[in-house]
Amino acid sequence: MRPIHHRLEGRVRSHIFLCMLAYYVEWHMREAWRPLMFTDQVQQAK
């Protein structure tokens, strides 16, 4: 990965929006797939 340097306000806002959207999609998929991922069993074993 490399640093992203935006100079225009619209591009900065778009970049932040895409980062937040990616984070939300990741969170949503983890919640939806939780029963399939065996994370509950791993946590209970600890």
C-alpha positions in Angstrom: 0.0 0.0 0.0 1.1 3.5 -0.6 0.1 6.8 0.9 -2.8 8.6 -0.7 -2.3 12.4 -1.1 -5.5 14.2 -2.1 -5.5 17.9 -2.6 -9.1 18.6 -3.6 -11.9 18.6 -1.0 -14.2 16.4 -3.1 -11.6 13.8 -3.5 -10.8 13.7 0.3 -14.5 13.3 1.1 -14.8 10.6 -1.5 -11.8 8.7 -0.1 -13.2 8.9 3.4 -16.6 7.8 2.2 -15.1 4.7 0.4 -13.0 3.8 3.5 -16.1 3.9 5.7 -18.2 2.0 3.2 -15.5 -0.7 3.1 -15.4 -0.9 6.9 -19.2 -1.2 7.0 -19.3 -4.0 4.4 -16.6 -5.9 6.3 -18.5 -5.5 9.6 -21.8 -6.5 7.9 -20.2 -9.6 6.3 -18.6 -10.7 9.6 -22.0 -10.4 11.3 -23.8 -12.3 8.6 -21.2 -15.1 8.4 -20.6 -15.4 12.2 -22.4 -18.8 12.4 -20.2 -20.1 9.6 -16.8 -18.9 10.9 -16.4 -20.9 14.1 -15.4 -17.8 16.0 -17.9 -18.5 18.7 -16.3 -22.0 19.4 -12.8 -20.5 19.5 -13.9 -17.8 22.0 -15.6 -20.4 24.2 -12.5 -22.6 24.2 -10.4 -19.8 25.6 
